[in-house]
Amino acid sequence: MASGREIDYRERRERVFLVLAGFFITAMTMLNIIGLTRFVELGPMSLVIGVLPYPLTFLCTDLISELYGRARANFMVTVGLVMNGFILLVMYVGQALPSVSPELQPPWQTLSLAGSLQLPDGNSVTGSVELFYVLYTATTSSITASMLAYICAQYCDVQLFHFWKRVTRGKYLWIRNNFSTLISQIVDSVVVIGIAFGAVFLAGEIGLADLLLLIGSSYLFKMVVALIDTAPMYWLVHILRPWLNLQESDETGT
């Protein structure tokens, strides 16, 4: 029979895992919901606003990989993928269902256009259009690009983290933390920007220089954040490992 002390450690581990997974999924969801709705300038970088919280997902993945092991990290990434699909499903169902009569529509749900509006799905609308339809066409393309980039980058991050851990025999946490994230972030930036803006680029609406600027800015921001989070990574591992009663070689958290 497990002692009260052992039960306490087990509960601590599950609570910490829940908090890290919560931050992971929240940051990922924010990327999908607000994704391409606005571009911002951060120094020399031109960024979509949804990318701002996204580097946090890699810190959460690396922390869970370090403290709980590969299986838990892959499980969290898989749950995040399911959440991506759920968001896309809800958006699709919401668009497929018929709208209520115009008399019952709140005025802020309909946009009155002064001219023609080019939507992300390639259609143009004039007169008036439902706000949800505009958001739907913008976010579904963003989510689709995000899902493909997510699959490539997050699973890549977990595999690379444990690859570097084997190579360094569990030493030099900064190597596996940084190199796994820096490499997987290249994959993420190229895939998500390439898919989200590929059609616009092929249509000649943006040039190659603009496309490369978006990819470069996205990666530069993620790279800077990845390097900055090395100190929090060390601090959190130093604090959490004894608090959770995990040994240096204990990857399972069981």
N, C-alpha and C positions, 0 to 999 in steps of 0.2 A: 504494500500500500504506500502511495506517495506521501511524503511528509508535507507539512504546511509550507516549509521552506522551498521545496521543489515545485509545488503548485504555484507559489508566488513568482518564481523565475519563469515558469511556463507562461503565466499570465502576462508578465512584463514583456516577454518576447513577442507574444501575439499582439499586444497593444502597440509596441513599436513598429511591428510589421504593418499593422493597420494604418498607423499615422503616415508611414512612408508611402504605402500604396495609395492612401488618400491624396497626398500631395502629388504623386505621380499622375493619377487619373485626372485630378483637377487641372493641373497644368496642361495635360494633353487635351482635355475637353475645351479649355479656353482657347487653345490653338485652333481647334476645329470651329468653334462658334464665332469667335471674333476674327479669326484668321486673316483674311484678305480685305477686311472692311475698311482698313485705313493703313496708309504708309506713313512712316515717321522717319525723321532724321536724327541719328544719334552720332554726333561727331561727323566723321567722313562716311558713315554707313547709312544706307537707305534700307529700311527694314519694314516688313509687314508687322503690324502690331501684335499679331498672334504669336510671333516667335519670341517675344520678350520673356514669358515664363517657361518656355519649352526646355532650355538647358537644365532646369531643375529636374526634369525627368531622368537625365543621365546620372545626376548625383544620387537620386533615389535608387536607380538600378545598380549603381556601383556599391552603394551602402548595403543593399540587400544581398548582392553577390558576395561581399566581403563577410558579412555577419551571418547570413543564412544559407548561402551556397547557391549553386547554379540552378537547382530545381525550383527553389522559391522565386528566384529572379525571373526565370522563364515563365513561371506560372503567372506572375504579376504582369509581364509583358503580354501574355495571352489574354488575360482579363481585360487589359487595356484595348487590345484589338477587338474583342467582343463589344466593348463599350463604343468604339468607333462605329462598328456595324449597327449598333442599336440606335445611335444618333442619326445615322443615315436612314435607317428604317422609319424612325419617327418623322423625319423631314419628308420622306417620300409619301407616307400615309397622310400627313397633314396637307400636302399639296394635292393628293388624289381625291380627298374628300370634298364634296361640294360646299361652296360658301353659303352663308346665310343671305337672306334678301338684303339689298342695298340699304333699306330703311333701318335694319338692325345693325349695320356695320358702323362701328365707331369711326369718326372722321379721320383719326390718325392712322387707320389701317389702309387708307387709300391715298396714293400719291397722285397729285394733279401735275402733269408735266407741261412745261412751256414749249418743249420741242420733242425731238425723238431721243429715246434712251436706248443705247446699245447694251444688251444684257450679256453676262458671261457665257450663256449657252448659244450665243450667236444670233438670237432674235432681237428685233427692234420693236419697241412699243411707243405709242404716242397717246396723247389724251390723258388717261388715268390708268394706274396699275396698282394691284394689291402689294402692300409692303412685304407681305410674307413671300410672294412670288419672287420679288427681287432678292430677298435674303436667301430663298431656297436655291435659286440658280447660282448665287455667289458661293454659298456654303457647301453645296453638294460637290462642286468641282474642287473646292478646297479640301473637303473631307476625303474625297477619292484620292487626290494627290497625297494627302497626309497619311492615309492608310497604307499606300504602297511604300512610301518613304519610311513609315513607322515599322513595317514588317522587316525591311532591309536593315535599317539602322539599329533598332533596339535589340533584335536578336543578335546582330553583329556585335554590338557592344558587350553583351553578356558573354558571348563566345570568346571575344578578344580579351576580356578581363581575366577569364580563367586561363587562357593561353599564356598571357604574360605572368600570371601567378605561378603556373607550372615552370615557365622558363626561368623565373627568378627564385624558384623554390620558396615561395611565400614571403620573400623579402621585398623591400623597396615598394611600398604601397603606392608611392607617387608615380611609379612607372606604369603599373596596371591601371591606375585611376586615369592618368592623362592620356596614355597611348591608346587605350581602348576607346575613350571618348573622342579624341581628336580624329582618329581614323573613321569611326562610325559617323561622326558629324559631317565629314566630307560626303559620305554616301547619302545622308539625310538631305543636305543642302542641294546637291545636284539633282536628286530624284524629285523632291517636292517642288522646287522652282522649275525644273525642266517640264514636269507634267502640268503644273498650274499655268505656266506661261508659254508652253510649247506651241499650242495652237495659235496664240496671238503672235508669236515670233514667226511661225510659218506663214501666217497671213500678211506678214510685212508691217504689222502695226507697231512693233518695237524692234529695234536693231539688236545685233549680236552684242554690241558693247553694253547696251542696257541690260540684256539678259545676264551677261557675265558679271555686271555690277551687282545685280540682285543676288546671284549665287555667291559672289565674293563677299558682299556685305553680310549675308546670312551666316556664312561660315566664319567670317572674322569675329562677329559678335559671339557666336557659340564657342569659338576657340578661346577668346578672352575670358568668358565666363568659366570655361572648363579649367583654365589655368588658375583662375582666382579661387575656384572651389576646392583646390588641393588642400588649403589650410583648414577649411571647415570639415573636409573629409577626414583628415588626420585627427582633428579634435573630436569629432563625433565617434569615430572608431575607438579612440582612447577612452572616451567617457562611457560609451555603450557596451563595449566588450565586457568589462568587469561588472557593470550594472546588470547585464543580462546573464552573467556567469557563463560566458562563452570562452573557450580556450582558443589559442592562436590558430590551431589546426581544425577547430570545430566549425564546419561549414553548414551543418544541418539545422542547428538551433533546436535540436530535440534532446 
